[in-house]
Amino acid sequence: MYRFLLTPRWWGINLFVALAIPVCLFMGSWQLSRFEDRVEDHKDAERQATTDTGAARPLASLLPVDRKTSGEKATATGRWGRQLLVPNRELDDKSGYYVLTMLRTDGGRSLPVVRGWLPGTADAKKAPAPPKGEVTVTGALQASESRSSKGVTTAGGLPPGQVGMISAASLVNMVPDDLYDAWVTLDRGTGPLTPVPATAPEDSGLSMKAFQNLGYTGEWFVFAGFLVFMWFRLFRRDRELARDAELGLVPEATEAQPDAAEARPHTPEARPDTAKA
């Protein structure tokens, strides 16, 4: 009954399934490990952003900002420059705005510094002016924001003195100096300002790519299950055909039709006339 398994067709089917299933399982496991790695990276970035990382280091030694240096304590020395407001920023589930002040360093470049947060609608009169003279600031280093960053205002038409996104690209037309492609949020606020906690970098884990890895994991495991299902379905069908053949239930081929010459109707041959006129 199972002699059909020795046919070339079934040798090809078995070889394909034997090779395809391990490949599907390997790819599914690999995609799952990628998802787990991204989740772990995200947790590490959050811990780094919310944990005291020890002694502060000079700003130049931490640039450019990446997943390792994001959230690290940085120090910079300079003089305060132009002050801007960043509206529609939440802190502890309350709506407010950031007070963003440019720190003009000795090298001539300006560093965006979030001095703190205030509740309510952005109002330049309520934001305290920065102190004069040379200062040294210490805070958590952050990468420039993008349009996908949490809290970013992408709509235009903001009043003068306000900016929706903290990045060199959005500040380049508002500040005459060269800008660092990074910003710092101070550890301590002054006066009414509440310090803004550091956040994990955008590419630190739980992004759309992470959930794509999880979706691909399910797809590869489904492919493996589908191969097993199709193998058993083909096996059952051929086994039933083989059993029916052994029991004589398979209809035999019809007998050969008679030859065309025999099947052709007989017509009498024309005979020559025996009488001549």
Secondary structure, DSSP 8 states (H G I E B T S, - for coil): --GGGGSHHHHHHHHHHHHHHHHHHHHHHHHHHHHHHHHHHHHHHHHHHHS--SS-EEGGGG-S--TTTTT-EEEEEEEEEEEEEEEEEEETTEEEEEEEEEEEETTSEEEEEEEEEEESS--TTTS-----SEEEEEEEEEE---TTSTT----S---TTB-SS-SHHHHTTT-SSEE-SEEEEESS--TT-B-------TTSS-SHHHHHHHHHHHHHHHHHHHHHHHHHHHHHHHHHHHHHHHTT-S---------HHHHS---------S---
